[in-house]
Amino acid sequence: MSSFPSQAAEAAEQYLSAVSKVQDASLEAVATFTNNLPDAAKNVPALPANDFPTAEEVSAASFDFTEKVVANQKAYVTRFFAAATPAS
């Protein structure tokens, strides 16, 4: 067996660790910005009633779709390699 799986896992962990650090820094920056807004900026009048989705709804729908696409691709690749492997 090659060392590729362990090398790929290690690279993935390094990448995800770096992404987490950047995400944490961005969350801290947003929280600092929000906490330092003048009171006048916090009292902006509400927009008229609408039927727009919230940011959370859009995000959830996007991630639901992404999970389905990834699951579909994983199933396809599994079937592809099964089809491409000669019978013994």
Secondary structure, DSSP 8 states (H G I E B T S, - for coil): --SHHHHHHHHHHHHHHHHHHHHHHHHHHHHHHHHTS-HHHHT-----------HHHHHHHHHHHHHHHHHHHHHHHHHHHHHHS---
